[in-house]
Amino acid sequence: MPLEITTVNVNGIRAAVKQRSENNRGFLPWLDATTADVVLMQEVRAGEKLAREALAPALDAGWHLTMSESTVKGHAGVGVLTRSAPVTVRIGFGSDEFDELGRYLEVDLETDLGPVTAASLYLPKGAALTEDPKDAAKYEEKKRFLDEFGDYLGNLVRRRHVVVGGDWNIAHAEADIKNWKGNLKNPGFLPHERAWVGDLLANGWRDVTRELYPDETGPYSWWSWRGKAFDNDSGWRIDYQLTNRSLAERAVKSTVDRAAAYDLRWSDHAPVTVIYE
């Protein structure tokens, strides 16, 4: 049987599950309809108790929730929903600074493809380096995260069947962002950030969506709530799944579940799904 994995930044799970209109009933109907085996969630922005309350219908239906909440209330938080209970759970990547901030979570699963490690990542957005102390602090925080996490990924890639999906907050190539020329000095498209992703790809990690669709612009997964960004498809491809070689060779299809209209969105991100066979 194939293994179907989705990654999505829910932009606050309590907001995502709310019914916004008769036609936009939120995250739960989407979850009820999906055929994914694993859903990697980012920016849950709730403690586990509140997240379980928000997801109660899905959990009653058989989904298993694994969480890493942030010690900063209402901030970050990652979770993994699985059809079967994980064999092992690991929170964080051994970082004294970041492991308690709800930015990384791994689960080991038994699947028809064999043992699979699936990880949910919410990488800091960061900022451009300016004279503003707040920007400088965010810039340095993201750089520290990249340095530490990059070292960790260098070892993780050697595992059998591993996928790290999430909101990477970095558009790697020009094809990954609609207005790339206008964003050369903005966080998420800074030279050192793009080089960091390039180093991962040069050292064993595989961007399965890009490999499946090498000549496609995007497909974008995030659009600003402001202006006409969504209507004009002026987006960024910052949600993706990186895998090691053994799992990349099993990837057969990747899709972005883009809402049919602006007012049908329950997050500013769209789910990104990859099927592995």
LINGIDA-V81740 format. One record per residue. N is the residue number from 1. PHI is phi in radians with two decimals (999 if undefined). PSI is psi in radians with two decimals (NA if undefined). Layout:
# LINGIDA-V81740
n=N phi=PHI psi=PSI
n=N phi=PHI psi=PSI
This chain:
# LINGIDA-V81740
n=1 phi=999 psi=2.49
n=2 phi=-1.14 psi=2.81
n=3 phi=-1.99 psi=2.12
n=4 phi=-1.96 psi=2.10
n=5 phi=-2.13 psi=2.28
n=6 phi=-2.05 psi=2.46
n=7 phi=-2.12 psi=2.41
n=8 phi=-2.70 psi=2.33
n=9 phi=-1.47 psi=1.98
n=10 phi=-1.46 psi=-0.16
n=11 phi=0.99 psi=0.80
n=12 phi=1.66 psi=1.86
n=13 phi=-1.15 psi=-0.59
n=14 phi=-1.19 psi=-0.60
n=15 phi=-1.29 psi=-0.65
n=16 phi=-1.13 psi=-0.57
n=17 phi=-1.48 psi=-0.13
n=18 phi=-1.24 psi=2.52
n=19 phi=-1.45 psi=2.05
n=20 phi=-1.55 psi=-0.49
n=21 phi=-2.84 psi=3.13
n=22 phi=-1.09 psi=-0.57
n=23 phi=-1.65 psi=-0.36
n=24 phi=-1.96 psi=1.65
n=25 phi=-1.72 psi=0.13
n=26 phi=1.58 psi=-2.91
n=27 phi=-1.21 psi=-0.63
n=28 phi=-1.10 psi=-0.78
n=29 phi=-1.09 psi=-0.63
n=30 phi=-1.08 psi=-0.77
n=31 phi=-1.14 psi=-0.65
n=32 phi=-1.15 psi=-0.53
n=33 phi=-1.57 psi=-0.35
n=34 phi=-1.21 psi=2.62
n=35 phi=-1.76 psi=0.15
n=36 phi=-1.12 psi=2.56
n=37 phi=-1.56 psi=-0.48
n=38 phi=-2.40 psi=2.32
n=39 phi=-2.15 psi=1.99
n=40 phi=-1.61 psi=2.08
n=41 phi=-1.95 psi=2.51
n=42 phi=-2.23 psi=2.83
n=43 phi=0.91 psi=0.88
n=44 phi=-1.15 psi=-0.65
n=45 phi=0.94 psi=0.75
n=46 phi=-2.80 psi=2.62
n=47 phi=-1.18 psi=2.93
n=48 phi=-1.09 psi=-0.66
n=49 phi=-1.06 psi=-0.84
n=50 phi=-1.18 psi=-0.65
n=51 phi=-1.12 psi=-0.71
n=52 phi=-1.15 psi=-0.63
n=53 phi=-1.14 psi=-0.74
n=54 phi=-1.14 psi=-0.60
n=55 phi=-1.74 psi=0.21
n=56 phi=-0.88 psi=-0.80
n=57 phi=-1.06 psi=-0.66
n=58 phi=-1.23 psi=-0.69
n=59 phi=-1.19 psi=-0.65
n=60 phi=-1.12 psi=-0.50
n=61 phi=-1.43 psi=-0.09
n=62 phi=2.10 psi=-0.11
n=63 phi=-1.20 psi=2.56
n=64 phi=-1.88 psi=2.28
n=65 phi=-1.89 psi=2.25
n=66 phi=-2.08 psi=2.34
n=67 phi=-2.25 psi=2.61
n=68 phi=-2.30 psi=1.78
n=69 phi=-1.58 psi=2.79
n=70 phi=-1.56 psi=2.56
n=71 phi=-1.27 psi=-0.23
n=72 phi=-1.61 psi=1.95
n=73 phi=-1.02 psi=2.33
n=74 phi=1.30 psi=0.29
n=75 phi=-2.21 psi=2.45
n=76 phi=0.91 psi=-2.40
n=77 phi=1.62 psi=2.25
n=78 phi=-2.19 psi=2.69
n=79 phi=-2.59 psi=2.81
n=80 phi=-2.32 psi=2.20
n=81 phi=-1.80 psi=2.26
n=82 phi=-2.33 psi=2.63
n=83 phi=-1.24 psi=-0.57
n=84 phi=-2.13 psi=2.71
n=85 phi=-1.15 psi=2.40
n=86 phi=-1.09 psi=2.63
n=87 phi=-1.34 psi=-0.74
n=88 phi=-2.47 psi=2.58
n=89 phi=-2.20 psi=2.37
n=90 phi=-2.29 psi=2.19
n=91 phi=-1.77 psi=2.21
n=92 phi=1.42 psi=-3.11
n=93 phi=-2.28 psi=0.49
n=94 phi=1.49 psi=0.44
n=95 phi=-1.79 psi=2.19
n=96 phi=-1.13 psi=-0.54
n=97 phi=-1.48 psi=-0.68
n=98 phi=-1.89 psi=-0.27
n=99 phi=-1.14 psi=-0.41
n=100 phi=-1.68 psi=0.15
n=101 phi=-1.80 psi=0.17
n=102 phi=1.14 psi=0.84
n=103 phi=-2.07 psi=-0.17
n=104 phi=-2.72 psi=2.38
n=105 phi=-2.63 psi=2.36
n=106 phi=-2.08 psi=2.51
n=107 phi=-2.28 psi=2.48
n=108 phi=-1.72 psi=2.31
n=109 phi=-2.22 psi=2.56
n=110 phi=-1.63 psi=2.14
n=111 phi=-2.30 psi=3.03
n=112 phi=-1.19 psi=-0.27
n=113 phi=-1.56 psi=-0.04
n=114 phi=1.83 psi=-3.02
n=115 phi=-1.09 psi=2.35
n=116 phi=-2.30 psi=2.33
n=117 phi=-1.74 psi=2.11
n=118 phi=-2.04 psi=2.24
n=119 phi=-2.16 psi=2.49
n=120 phi=-1.91 psi=2.22
n=121 phi=-2.15 psi=2.33
n=122 phi=-2.17 psi=1.67
n=123 phi=-1.41 psi=2.46
n=124 phi=-0.98 psi=2.52
n=125 phi=-1.21 psi=-0.70
n=126 phi=1.34 psi=-2.82
n=127 phi=-2.82 psi=2.85
n=128 phi=-1.28 psi=2.61
n=129 phi=-1.38 psi=1.94
n=130 phi=-2.25 psi=-3.06
n=131 phi=-1.38 psi=-0.16
n=132 phi=-1.24 psi=2.15
n=133 phi=-1.00 psi=-0.60
n=134 phi=-1.16 psi=-0.73
n=135 phi=-1.11 psi=-0.77
n=136 phi=-1.06 psi=-0.70
n=137 phi=-1.15 psi=-0.75
n=138 phi=-1.19 psi=-0.66
n=139 phi=-1.07 psi=-0.84
n=140 phi=-1.19 psi=-0.64
n=141 phi=-1.06 psi=-0.82
n=142 phi=-1.13 psi=-0.67
n=143 phi=-1.11 psi=-0.71
n=144 phi=-1.11 psi=-0.71
n=145 phi=-1.07 psi=-0.83
n=146 phi=-1.04 psi=-0.74
n=147 phi=-1.10 psi=-0.86
n=148 phi=-1.18 psi=-0.82
n=149 phi=-1.21 psi=-0.61
n=150 phi=-1.05 psi=-0.73
n=151 phi=-1.09 psi=-0.73
n=152 phi=-1.12 psi=-0.76
n=153 phi=-1.12 psi=-0.49
n=154 phi=-1.06 psi=-0.51
n=155 phi=-1.58 psi=-0.64
n=156 phi=-1.11 psi=-0.56
n=157 phi=-1.10 psi=-0.29
n=158 phi=-1.44 psi=-0.17
n=159 phi=-1.25 psi=2.80
n=160 phi=-1.40 psi=2.27
n=161 phi=0.88 psi=1.47
n=162 phi=-2.29 psi=2.43
n=163 phi=-2.32 psi=2.32
n=164 phi=-2.01 psi=1.90
n=165 phi=-2.00 psi=2.65
n=166 phi=2.80 psi=-2.93
n=167 phi=-1.59 psi=1.71
n=168 phi=-1.37 psi=-0.28
n=169 phi=0.93 psi=0.54
n=170 phi=-2.51 psi=2.14
n=171 phi=-1.60 psi=2.03
n=172 phi=-1.29 psi=-0.76
n=173 phi=-2.16 psi=2.93
n=174 phi=-1.04 psi=-0.57
n=175 phi=-1.23 psi=-0.16
n=176 phi=-1.65 psi=0.06
n=177 phi=-2.60 psi=2.32
n=178 phi=-1.11 psi=-0.91
n=179 phi=-1.82 psi=1.16
n=180 phi=-1.20 psi=-0.59
n=181 phi=-1.14 psi=-0.60
n=182 phi=-1.45 psi=-0.02
n=183 phi=-2.13 psi=0.29
n=184 phi=-1.10 psi=-0.41
n=185 phi=-1.94 psi=0.27
n=186 phi=-1.84 psi=2.61
n=187 phi=-1.06 psi=2.47
n=188 phi=1.74 psi=-0.26
n=189 phi=-2.47 psi=0.39
n=190 phi=-1.31 psi=2.61
n=191 phi=-0.94 psi=-0.75
n=192 phi=-1.25 psi=-0.49
n=193 phi=-1.22 psi=-0.79
n=194 phi=-1.16 psi=-0.63
n=195 phi=-1.14 psi=-0.61
n=196 phi=-1.10 psi=-0.80
n=197 phi=-1.11 psi=-0.72
n=198 phi=-1.02 psi=-0.66
n=199 phi=-1.14 psi=-0.69
n=200 phi=-1.06 psi=-0.78
n=201 phi=-1.20 psi=-0.45
n=202 phi=-1.44 psi=-0.17
n=203 phi=-2.18 psi=0.65
n=204 phi=1.94 psi=-0.37
n=205 phi=-1.41 psi=2.60
n=206 phi=-2.23 psi=2.28
n=207 phi=-1.54 psi=1.66
n=208 phi=-1.17 psi=-0.64
n=209 phi=-1.11 psi=-0.78
n=210 phi=-1.15 psi=-0.62
n=211 phi=-1.22 psi=-0.60
n=212 phi=-1.27 psi=-0.56
n=213 phi=-2.30 psi=1.20
n=214 phi=-1.15 psi=-0.44
n=215 phi=-1.82 psi=0.15
n=216 phi=-1.63 psi=2.37
n=217 phi=-1.29 psi=2.29
n=218 phi=1.35 psi=-2.25
n=219 phi=-1.17 psi=2.30
n=220 phi=-1.24 psi=2.66
n=221 phi=-2.24 psi=-0.15
n=222 phi=-2.39 psi=2.38
n=223 phi=-2.38 psi=2.43
n=224 phi=-1.06 psi=2.56
n=225 phi=-1.19 psi=-0.38
n=226 phi=-1.46 psi=2.67
n=227 phi=1.06 psi=-2.53
n=228 phi=-1.91 psi=0.44
n=229 phi=-0.99 psi=-0.81
n=230 phi=-1.20 psi=-0.81
n=231 phi=-1.07 psi=-0.59
n=232 phi=-1.61 psi=0.06
n=233 phi=0.92 psi=0.72
n=234 phi=-1.62 psi=1.41
n=235 phi=-2.13 psi=-3.04
n=236 phi=-2.24 psi=2.53
n=237 phi=-1.77 psi=1.56
n=238 phi=-2.06 psi=-0.08
n=239 phi=-1.85 psi=2.04
n=240 phi=-2.73 psi=3.00
n=241 phi=-2.04 psi=2.10
n=242 phi=-1.77 psi=2.35
n=243 phi=-2.25 psi=2.89
n=244 phi=-1.43 psi=3.08
n=245 phi=-1.07 psi=-0.75
n=246 phi=-1.08 psi=-0.66
n=247 phi=-1.43 psi=-0.58
n=248 phi=-1.03 psi=-0.61
n=249 phi=-1.20 psi=-0.23
n=250 phi=-1.67 psi=-0.16
n=251 phi=-1.26 psi=2.23
n=252 phi=-2.11 psi=-0.37
n=253 phi=-2.74 psi=2.50
n=254 phi=-2.37 psi=2.37
n=255 phi=-2.40 psi=2.67
n=256 phi=-1.99 psi=2.15
n=257 phi=-1.54 psi=1.28
n=258 phi=-1.30 psi=2.29
n=259 phi=-1.04 psi=2.62
n=260 phi=-1.24 psi=-0.37
n=261 phi=-2.70 psi=2.78
n=262 phi=-0.95 psi=-0.76
n=263 phi=-1.43 psi=0.10
n=264 phi=-1.81 psi=0.10
n=265 phi=-1.43 psi=2.48
n=266 phi=-1.97 psi=0.07
n=267 phi=-2.72 psi=2.81
n=268 phi=-1.42 psi=-0.06
n=269 phi=-1.91 psi=2.73
n=270 phi=-1.95 psi=2.59
n=271 phi=-1.12 psi=2.41
n=272 phi=-2.03 psi=2.10
n=273 phi=-2.06 psi=2.41
n=274 phi=-2.20 psi=2.38
n=275 phi=-1.84 psi=2.25
n=276 phi=-2.01 psi=2.33
n=277 phi=-2.16 psi=NA
